[in-house]
Structures are given as structure tokens and as C-alpha cells.
């Protein structure tokens, strides 16, 4: 529960920034390629951080220190964003923030996995994602109030967000961790020693992440049609509400029905969402599509992590999460760069059709290989 509170406060902070960052970048003259670069570049450090911290947390036998360090780094990054006035400054923020996320994510997920029974993994990750996304809803709401109602400049949004990030460190101090029961040897942490089912799923999830480009392109699509700050923020909040409401129930469903069917639906819905964004024009359609966008995340985000937990043993779970998040981070970088290039060269239609094709392919592979996704 304390991890959920930390995530709620931290995501409140992050989503205040995420909600307005695309608009801030446009206001300082950044184009589609720059948006894609900033949306994905920090994920390189995220990738390295995930892999190293995941392996090191297994060798150390403790997850909490690295998790705390990662949250602290992200808080410092948000404080630096307050003085940003050029896209290069935003890139520095993004790199440090993503590095912090990379350091904390794998050990945090392993810490969370150890706190629940194997039969309730979907429940545990679903609850965590719900609290995380509840913070996102609060953050998007605060961003809307600060920018639209109170007419404050963007740097005031960043200052308030940074304050929440530092407050989020406080409940983390009350988290306790049970010492590891098994001493992990370096040889057991090699990628080839991981189970085939785990590696197969990581490959499928990585392909899907190549389709899952930055949320900023969805925001820019609405801004392109309507040219206002208000509607994109409302729609982004709609996405987060949809995600928060359904992440926990879909986690419970995956405990009962299995991960693969729920993940299949998530990948499929994301593909349909991208297809919809390539043709939608009216406000009602955008509301429906942002609800679908949130539902797709509720279906796949927490349940991908639950699948990694299912397919790995406790002594190398930090490593398993590290490898999973590392490949996902590299794919996220490539995805956003490709999406930005397609947007500028061929237009937004190409970007969203790219997302549709790859996500549908991932869904088909998951369906075809579902019997292979077993532990061992």
C-alpha cells in the first residue's frame, strides 16, 4: 500500500508535467522530430538503468535502496525543469527523469511482486497501477486548473509538480523489505539462463512497445485539429480516468482467466485506438478514443508486469524485470523517433497506421505463442 501511495504522489507530479509538456514544447518552437526525440531519448538511460539496477538488486538482495534513489533522481529532474526555456533544457530534464525511472522500476516491481502471493499477482499490480494512475488523474486535473482556470505560466506548473515529487519520498521511508532467502550468483543472472517462455514474452512485449509511441502524439493530434489548450488537457485526463478505473479490475480478471487473453485484448484495443486516431475529427470521437486508449493501458500495462512475475523465479526476478524494462525502453525510444519522422515526412496518418500494424502483429504473435508462455 505504501508503494501505491508513493506512486500516486509521484505520478501526480509526473502527469502535471506530461499533460502540458507537448504544449510547452510547441510554444518554444519544437517540431515533430524534436517531440519524438524528447519523448524517446531519455529511454536510453531508462533502458540501461533498468538492466543494471535489476541485476544489481538481485545481487544485493535488496530492492528498496535503488527504488528510493530512482524516485529521488526524478524529483531533482522536475525541479530543474522549472527554469527551462528551450527544448534542449527539456531534454536534460527528460534524461535525468528517465534515468531515475530506470533505476527504480525493475527493483520496485520485484519488491511489489514479493509482497503478494503468486495467485494474486494481477491483483497486486492492478492495484498499484490504479493508485499510480489515480495520481495521474489528479495531476492532469491540477494542470488543467493551473493553466486554464488560474492562467499560470508553464513553469508554475513545473514548480508545483516538483513539490509533489519531493513529498512523495516521505511515505517511502515506512516501507519494509524482507531479506532475500536465496543468495544469487552472477552466473545465474545471464540472459540465456532465463526461461524460454519469459524470453518469448519479452520479445512479443518489445515488439508491441515499438508500436506504443509517446502519448504526446495523441495530444498533438487533438491540438492540430482544435488548436486549444483546454480540450487536449481534458482528453488526457479522460485517458487517465479510464486507465485508473479499469487497471485493478483487469488485474483481477487476469488472475482468474490468465494473462494472455487479457494482454491480447489490450494489444488489440491499442491497435484499434491508433486506427481511430488516423481518421477521427469530431470531439465525441476523440473522447471515445481517449477512453479506449486508457482501457488498452489498463489491459496491458500491469498485466505485462504480472506475466514477467509469473514466468520468473524469485531469486532472479529483479533481473527479469530489468531485462523486460530495458528492452521496452529501447523500443520506446525507437518507436517515438520513428513516429516523429513519419509525422513530419508523411503526416500523422502514417504515424498512427504504423502503431496499428505493429500492435496488431504483436496481438497475433501472443495468440499464436500463448501455449509457449509457461515457466521453465
C-alpha positions in Angstrom: 0.0 0.0 0.0 2.8 2.4 0.8 4.4 1.7 -2.6 1.0 2.7 -4.1 0.9 5.9 -2.1 4.4 6.8 -3.3 3.4 6.1 -6.9 0.2 8.1 -6.5 2.1 11.2 -5.4 4.9 10.7 -7.8 2.6 10.2 -10.8 0.5 13.2 -9.7 3.8 15.1 -10.1 4.7 13.5 -13.4 1.3 13.8 -15.0 1.1 17.5 -14.2 4.2 17.8 -16.4 3.2 15.3 -19.0 -0.2 16.9 -19.6 1.4 20.2 -20.6 4.8 19.2 -21.9 3.7 18.8 -25.6 2.1 22.2 -25.5 5.1 23.7 -23.8 7.4 22.2 -26.5 5.2 23.6 -29.3 5.2 27.1 -27.6 9.1 27.2 -27.7 9.2 26.1 -31.3 9.9 22.3 -31.2 8.7 20.3 -34.2 7.6 16.7 -34.6 11.1 15.2 -34.7 12.1 17.1 -31.6 9.0 15.9 -29.8 9.7 12.3 -30.8 13.4 12.7 -29.7 12.5 14.1 -26.3 9.7 11.6 -26.0 12.1 8.8 -26.5 15.8 9.8 -25.9 15.7 9.6 -22.1 14.5 6.0 -22.5 18.1 5.0 -23.5 19.2 5.8 -19.9 16.0 4.3 -18.7 17.0 1.1 -20.5 20.5 1.0 -19.1 19.2 1.8 -15.6 16.6 -0.9 -15.7 19.0 -3.6 -16.7 21.8 -2.6 -14.3 19.5 -1.9 -11.3 17.5 -5.1 -11.9 20.6 -7.3 -11.9 22.3 -5.3 -9.0 19.2 -5.5 -6.8 19.3 -9.3 -7.2 23.0 -9.5 -6.3 22.5 -7.0 -3.4 19.5 -9.0 -2.2 17.6 -5.7 -1.5 15.3 -3.7 -3.8 14.4 -0.7 -1.6 17.6 1.4 -1.8 17.7 1.5 -5.6 13.9 2.2 -5.7 14.3 5.2 -3.4 17.3 6.5 -5.3 15.3 6.4 -8.6 12.4 8.3 -7.1 14.8 11.0 -5.7 16.5 11.5 -9.1 13.2 12.1 -10.8 12.3 14.7 -8.1 15.5 16.6 -8.8 14.9 16.5 -12.5 11.4 18.0 -12.1 12.9 20.8 -10.0 15.4 21.6 -12.9 12.5 21.9 -15.4 11.2 25.0 -13.6 13.9 27.1 -15.3 13.6 25.5 -18.7 13.3 27.9 -21.7 14.5 25.9 -24.7 13.9 22.3 -25.9 17.5 21.4 -25.0 16.6 22.2 -21.3 13.6 19.9 -21.6 15.9 17.2 -23.0 18.2 17.4 -19.9 15.1 17.1 -17.6 13.9 14.1 -19.7 17.2 12.3 -19.5 17.6 12.7 -15.7 13.9 11.9 -15.1 14.1 8.7 -17.2 17.3 7.7 -15.6 15.6 7.9 -12.3 12.7 5.8 -13.6 15.2 3.3 -15.0 16.9 2.9 -11.6 13.7 2.4 -9.7 11.3 0.5 -12.0 12.8 -3.1 -12.0 13.6 -3.3 -8.3 10.3 -1.7 -7.4 8.3 -4.2 -9.5 10.3 -7.0 -7.9 9.6 -5.5 -4.4 5.9 -5.4 -5.3 5.9 -8.9 -6.6 7.4 -10.2 -3.4 4.7 -8.5 -1.3 1.8 -10.6 -2.8 1.1 -14.3 -3.3 1.6 -15.8 -6.8 -2.1 -16.3 -7.1 -2.8 -12.6 -6.6 -0.1 -11.1 -8.8 -2.6 -9.5 -11.1 -4.4 -8.1 -8.1 -1.2 -6.6 -6.7 0.0 -5.0 -10.0 -3.5 -3.9 -10.8 -3.9 -2.1 -7.5 -0.5 -0.5 -7.9 -1.3 0.7 -11.4 -4.7 2.0 -10.3 -3.1 4.1 -7.5 -0.4 5.2 -9.9 -3.0 6.3 -12.4 -5.2 7.9 -9.8 -2.2 10.2 -9.2 -2.1 10.8 -12.9 -5.8 11.9 -12.9 -5.1 14.2 -10.0 -2.0 15.6 -11.8 -3.8 16.2 -15.1 -6.7 17.9 -13.2 -4.3 20.2 -11.4 -2.6 21.0 -14.6 -5.9 21.9 -16.2 -6.8 24.2 -13.2 -3.4 25.9 -13.1 -3.1 26.5 -16.9 -6.7 27.1 -17.9 -8.5 28.4 -14.8 -5.7 30.3 -13.0 -3.9 31.2 -16.2 -0.5 30.4 -14.7 2.6 30.0 -16.9 4.1 26.6 -17.6 7.0 27.0 -15.2 4.5 27.4 -12.3 3.0 24.0 -13.2 6.5 22.5 -13.2 7.2 24.1 -9.7 4.0 22.6 -8.2 4.8 19.2 -9.8 8.4 19.2 -8.3 6.9 19.9 -4.9 4.7 16.8 -5.1 7.7 14.7 -6.3 9.7 15.5 -3.1 6.7 14.9 -0.8 6.3 11.5 -2.5 9.6 10.4 -1.0 8.2 10.7 2.6 5.9 7.6 2.8 8.6 5.5 1.1 10.6 5.7 4.3 8.0 3.5 6.0 8.3 0.6 3.5 9.9 -2.5 5.0 11.6 -5.2 2.9 12.2 -8.9 3.8 15.8 -10.0 3.2 16.4 -12.3 0.3 16.2 -16.0 1.2 18.4 -17.2 -1.7 22.0 -16.0 -2.4 22.1 -15.1 -6.1 25.3 -16.0 -8.1 26.4 -13.9 -11.0 26.3 -16.9 -13.4 22.5 -17.2 -12.8 21.9 -13.7 -14.0 22.8 -14.2 -17.6 20.1 -13.6 -20.1 20.5 -17.1 -21.6 19.7 -18.6 -18.2 16.2 -17.1 -18.2 13.3 -19.4 -19.1 12.3 -19.7 -22.8 8.7 -18.6 -22.0 10.0 -15.5 -20.3 12.3 -14.6 -23.3 9.5 -15.3 -25.8 7.1 -13.0 -23.9 9.8 -10.2 -23.6 10.2 -10.4 -27.4 6.5 -10.0 -28.0 6.2 -7.2 -25.5 9.1 -5.4 -27.1 7.5 -5.6 -30.5 4.3 -4.2 -29.0 6.3 -1.3 -27.4 7.7 -0.4 -30.8 4.1 0.4 -31.7 3.4 2.2 -28.5 4.9 5.6 -29.2 4.8 8.6 -26.9 1.4 9.9 -25.6 2.5 13.3 -26.9 1.5 12.4 -30.4 -2.1 11.7 -29.3 -2.2 15.1 -27.6 -0.7 16.8 -30.7 -3.3 15.2 -32.9 -6.1 16.9 -30.9 -4.2 20.2 -30.7 -3.7 20.0 -34.5 -7.4 19.8 -35.1 -8.6 22.3 -32.4 -5.7 24.5 -31.6 -6.5 25.0 -27.9 -5.0 24.0 -24.6 -8.3 23.1 -22.9 -9.5 20.2 -25.0 -6.2 18.3 -25.1 -5.9 18.5 -21.3 -9.5 17.3 -20.8 -8.9 14.4 -23.1 -5.6 13.5 -21.5 -7.5 13.5 -18.1 -10.1 11.2 -19.7 -7.4 8.7 -20.7 -6.1 8.6 -17.1 -9.5 8.2 -15.6 -10.3 5.3 -17.9 -6.9 3.7 -17.1 -7.4 4.2 -13.3 -10.9 2.8 -13.2 -10.1 -0.4 -15.0 -6.5 -1.3 -14.2 -7.4 -3.0 -10.9 -10.5 -5.0 -12.3 -8.5 -6.2 -15.3 -5.7 -7.3 -12.9 -8.2 -9.5 -11.0 -9.6 -10.8 -14.3 -6.1 -11.9 -15.4 -5.7 -13.8 -12.1 -8.8 -15.7 -13.0 -8.7 -16.1 -16.8 -4.9 -15.9 -17.4 -2.6 -13.2 -18.6 -2.5 -14.0 -22.3 -6.2 -13.4 -23.1 -6.2 -10.0 -21.3 -3.0 -8.9 -22.9 -4.3 -9.9 -26.3 -7.3 -7.7 -25.8 -5.1 -4.8 -24.7 -2.8 -5.1 -27.7 -5.8 -5.3 -30.0 -7.5 -2.3 -28.4 -4.4 -0.2 -28.7 -4.2 -1.0 -32.4 -7.9 0.0 -32.9 -7.3 3.2 -31.0 -4.4 4.1 -33.3 -6.5 3.4 -36.3 -9.3 5.6 -34.9 -6.9 8.5 -34.4 -5.8 8.3 -38.0 -9.4 9.1 -39.2 -11.2 10.9 -36.3 -12.1 14.6 -36.5 -15.0 15.3 -34.1 -14.8 15.9 -30.3 -17.0 13.0 -29.5 -14.8 10.6 -31.4 -11.7 11.9 -29.6 -13.4 11.3 -26.2 -14.2 7.7 -27.2 -10.7 7.2 -28.5 -9.0 8.5 -25.3 -11.3 6.2 -23.3 -10.1 3.3 -25.5 -6.5 4.5 -25.1 -7.0 4.3 -21.3 -8.7 0.9 -21.5 -5.8 -0.5 -23.6 -3.3 0.6 -20.9 -5.5 -0.9 -18.2 -5.5 -4.2 -20.0 -1.7 -4.5 -20.8 0.4 -2.3 -18.5 0.0 -4.0 -15.1 -0.6 -7.4 -16.7 2.6 -7.4 -18.6 4.4 -7.0 -15.3 2.3 -9.8 -13.8 3.3 -12.0 -16.7 7.0 -11.3 -16.0 6.5 -12.2 -12.4 4.7 -15.4 -13.3 7.5 -16.5 -15.7 10.4 -15.8 -13.4 11.6 -17.3 -10.1 12.0 -15.1 -7.0 15.9 -15.2 -7.0 16.2 -13.6 -10.4 13.0 -11.6 -10.6 14.9 -8.3 -10.4 16.9 -9.4 -13.4 13.8 -10.5 -15.3 12.1 -7.1 -14.7 15.4 -5.3 -15.6 15.7 -7.2 -19.0 11.9 -6.6 -19.7 12.1 -2.9 -19.0 15.4 -2.5 -20.7 14.1 -3.9 -24.0 10.9 -1.9 -23.6 12.8 1.3 -23.1 14.9 0.8 -26.2 11.8 0.0 -28.2 10.1 3.1 -26.7 12.9 5.3 -28.0 12.8 3.8 -31.4 9.1 4.0 -31.5 8.9 7.7 -30.7 11.7 8.5 -33.2 10.0 6.6 -36.0 6.6 8.1 -35.1 8.1 11.6 -35.2 9.8 11.0 -38.5 6.7 9.6 -40.1 4.6 12.5 -38.8 6.9 15.1 -40.3 7.6 13.3 -43.6 4.3 11.6 -44.4 1.9 13.2 -41.9 0.0 12.0 -38.8 -1.8 9.2 -40.8 1.4 7.3 -41.3 2.3 7.6 -37.6 -1.0 6.1 -36.4 -1.1 3.4 -39.1 2.4 2.4 -38.0 1.1 1.9 -34.5 -1.9 -0.1 -35.7 0.1 -2.6 -37.8 2.7 -3.4 -35.2 0.3 -3.7 -32.3 -2.0 -6.0 -34.3 1.1 -8.1 -35.2 2.0 -8.3 -31.5 -1.5 -9.5 -30.6 -1.4 -12.2 -33.3 2.0 -13.4 -32.0 0.8 -13.5 -28.5 -2.2 -15.6 -29.6 0.0 -17.9 -31.6 2.6 -18.5 -28.9 0.3 -18.5 -25.8 1.0 -22.1 -25.0 4.7 -21.4 -25.0 4.4 -18.8 -22.3 5.0 -21.1 -19.4 7.5 -21.0 -16.7 10.6 -23.1 -17.3 
